[in-house]
């Protein structure tokens, strides 16, 4: 990677559960028995089909296993390979797709314990997001409370396309627990697969699903602002992961315009939405959805109005860029340093304890 500053912090790495057998030692006995008796298979989301090119670079695939399932390979290729001092694990095991709140809570507990024992304990550069059962905000808050004592958990992970807008008050116990423990909430591309990714029905192709994820992020960001999450929890940080960001300037203009005309409907939003978003929302770098030539990317960042919005990420093992070019080379060195180091440290307070 062509950068002048080593020691970046990778804010989006994806460890893969090798198979459901890996979680059995971490499941409560009741649920381990249920898995065996019911013949429960792996909880695999369809966000990244196994053989789709975007799912993994060819040289990051593992013969006979899932890409991202080897801790040694992830650390060698994603941390050593990009000169990163630390990385945040965002495990996309499909806990959020289960209909049973109790089963979802059990799998979330097992998954978080597996991450701690098999990944965090074995490489001091790794940190992780807390996977929670969004099916039950109360159980999700309880899982945050349980995991927050382990300072290596630095974020709470939610899917972008859940069963309802993420700003709804029924979900506020999650934000209250996260804010109380100084944990950002990461919203990652993906779905509970209850509803279409578009407002007009189910698409036919993976390409359509992938493109429309950005629209889902815009909807959720609007919900968080307008429902008053940021007003209620002024210290809360939200990180949009794999959302893209080139849509942000036009989106901020539109949201600000209609807030000015309709603010009597949402009086708790007592300052301009662009100001709220620039202060409390961050975006991971990959995928960079901007032209790499000329100054287009720099103009987009200038229009967004802040150099604190972007956090470095490789999205390992997903394939979002060519070769080692995770960080666009045309960025000025001062901005590279902010994206690689300063912005992640400012966003994740727990990272400062060991990596500042």
N, C-alpha and C positions, 0 to 999 in steps of 0.2 A: 504494500500500500504506500502510495507516494505522499507521505506526511512528514512534517518537520518535527512533530511532537510525539514521542513514544509514550506509552503508559496510559492509553485511553481506557474508558470503561464501556464495555459492550452491554447495552441495556435490553437486548433481546436475543437470547439463546434458547434453543428448543431441545431439551432432553426428551428422548422417547422411552416410554415404558416398554421393555423388551417383549413382555407378554404378561397376561394376568397372573401367571404363576409368581412373577416377581413381587407382586403386591400381597400375596397370601400371608407371608409372615407378619405383615403389618396390619392386616385386617383383624377386627375383633373375632373371636372364635365363632360367634353366631353367624357372622357374615362370611367367614371363610367356609363354614359348612354349607351355607346357602349357595355360594358360588359353585361348590363341588356338586351339590345335590341338584341344582337347577341347570347345571351345564352352562353357566354364564361365560360368554366369550369376551374377548378384549373390547374395551370401550374405545373404539377408534372413530374419530370424527372424519367427515368427508371433505373438510376444508382443503386438505392437501392430499389428493389421491396418490396412492403409493407409487405409481409409475409415471405420474405427471412430471414433466421436466422441471416445473417450479418447485416441486417437493424437495429436490436435492440436486446439487451439482453432481455430475458423474463421478468426480474424484472424491466426493464426500460420502458416497453411498458405501454400504457395508454388505458384502456378499452374504446372503442368507439371513440378514437381520435388518431391522429398521434403521434408516439414517438417523443419527443422533442418539442411538442407544448405547454407544460406547463412551464412557466418561473420558478415557484416555485419548480417544480420537477427537472428541469435542474440544478438550483442553489444548491438544496439540495443534489442531487446525484452526480453531476459532480464537483462542487466547494467544498461544505462542505465534500462530500464523499471522496475526494482525498486531502483535506487540502490545496486547491489552493487559493492564494490571489486574482487572477484575471483570466479571461477567455476571449478569442476572439471568437465572433460569426461569423461563416461562413455559411450564409444562402444559401442553394442550390436550392431555388425556381427557376424554369426553365425559367428565363427571356431570357437567351441566345438562347433558341430554337425557339423563334419567328422569323418570316420572316420579319415583318414590323419593320423598324428602329424606327418609331415614337411610335408604341405601346410598343416596348421593352424599349424605354427611359421612357415612362410614367410609366410602371410597375417597372422599376428600381427606379425611384423617389419615388413611393408609398412604395416600399419595404423598402428602406432606411429610409423613414420617419416613417414607422411602427416600424422598429427596434429601432429607437431613442425613440419613444414615449412609446412603450409597453415593451421594454426590458431595454434599457440603462437608461431611466429616473427612473426605478423602482428598480434597483440594481446597486449600485455604483461600484461593482466589475466587471461589464461587459463592454467589448469593442466590436467593430464590424468592419468587412470589408465592404467596399463600393462595392455594386453590380452595375456593369456598363453594358450598352448595347454594347457589343463588336461588334455588327452588324454595328455600326457607330463609328469609333474612335473619330470623332469630338464630337458627342453627349456623348460618354463615358468620354472624357476629360472635357466636360462641367459639367457632374455629379460629377466628382472628385472635380472640382472647387467649386461646390455648397456645397458638404458635408464636404470638408476639413476644413471649418471654425469650425466645431464641432470636438473638439480635441479627442472625444471619438471614432471617426472613425480612426483606426490605420493602415489600409491596403486597397489595391485595390484587388478585387477578379476576377480572370479569370478562364475559364474552360481549362483543359489540351488539349482536342481534339476539337479545334475550326475549322473554315472553311479554315484556312491556317496556315502555320508555324508562331509561335508567334513572331519570330524575324523580319518579313517582315516590311519594312519601312512604309507601310501604317498604321501600328499600333503604330508607334512611338509617336503620340500625347498622347497616354495613358501613356507611360513611361515618357514622358517629364513632364506631369502634376503630376504624382506620385513622381518623383524625386524632382521636385520643392517644393513640400509640405512635403518632407521627409517621404513619405509613401512607405513601401515595396509593391511589387506586389506578391500576393499569387496566385499560379497556383494550382488549386484543381482537383483531379481526377473527370472525368465527360466529357460530350461531348455535342455538339450542334446537334448531331445525323443526320448530313448531309452526313458523310463519315464513312466507316467501321473503327473499332478499330484496324484492322490488315491491312498490306499493300497488302494482297492478297484476300480481300473480307470480307463479313460479317460472323461472327462465328454463331454457332447454340445455344450456351449455355451461361448463365450468367457467369459460371466459366471461360470460354474462354475470355469473355469481361474483367473480373476482372483481370485476369493474364496479359493480354496484355496492361493494362493501364501503366505498368512500361515502356514498349517499347515506348509508346506515350510520356512519360516524357523525356526519353532520346532523342527522336527526337526534342522535343521543346527546351531542354537545348542546344543541338547542334545548333539549329537555332538561339537562342539568342546570343550564343557566336560568331558564324561564320558570322551572318548578321551585327554584330558590336553593338548590343544594349548596352553591358557592356562597350564598348570603348566610345560610344557616351555619356552614362550616368554613369560616374564612381562612383557616390555616390548611385546608385540604388541598393537596395537589392531585391532579388527574393526568395520567399519561396515556395518550392515544398511540397504540402500538400497531404498526403496519397499516396505518390509516391513509398514508400519503399526506401531503401538506400543501401542494400547489393550489388547492381549492380554497385555502384559508383567506387570502385577501378579499376575494369577491364575497365569500361567505360573511366575513366580518362586516363588510359594508352593508349587506342586505339585512343582517340581524340588527345592526345599529339603526338602520333606517326605520324598521318596523317597530323596534323598541321605542323610538322617539314618538312614533305616532300612536302606539297602543300601550304605553307604559302604565296607564291607569288600571289596566287589567292585571298587571303583575307588580304592584307597588313595592314588593320586597326586593325587586331588582333595582336598587337605588343608585346605581352607577352604570355607566355605559358598558354593554356587554364586551366590546373589544378590550376594554381595560381589565375586566374580570378575567377574560381568557388569557391575555398576555401575562397576567400575574399568577394564575392558578393552573394553567393547562400547558402541557408539553407534548411533543411529537417525536417519535423515534424516526431516525433518518431513513432507514430502508423499509420499503422500497422508495427510492428517489423518483418521483413521478414528474420530472422536469427534464427539458432538453439539456444535454450535457455540454453542448457547444455554445459559444458566445457568452453573453452575460445574462441570459434569461433567468437562471437560477438566482443570481445575485439580485436581480430586479424583483423577483417574487419575494425573497426574504426581506428586502427593503420595504415592499408594500405591506408585508405582514406586520411591520412596525416594531420588531424586537429581535435582538440577536441571542436571546435566552430561550427560544422556543424549541430548538432541535437538540436531541440527544443521540449520541453515536450508537449505532447498532449494525450488526451484520445479518441478523435474522437467520443465523446458522441453524440447520443445514439447508434452509430454503434458498433458492437461487434467484436473486434479485439484481445481480450486477455481474459484470464481466471480470474474470480473473480476481485480482485483489483490490479492485477499485470500489471499495465500499464507501470511501469518502471522496467526493468529487474534488479533483485536483485543482480546479480553478478557484476554489475558495481562498481568501486571504489567510495567512498564517494565524492571525489573531482570532479569526472566526473558527478555524480548525481547532485551536486550543480550547475555545469555549465549548464547541460541540463534543469534543473528545473527553474533556476533563471537567471544566468549570461547571457547565450546565448539569451534568449528571450528579456531581457532588452537591450542588445547590438543591437539586430535586429530591435526592434520597439522603436524608439526614444520617441514616445508619451507615452509609458508605464512608462518611467522613471519619468515623471512629477507627477505621483500619486502613483507608486508602487515600486520605487527604495528604 
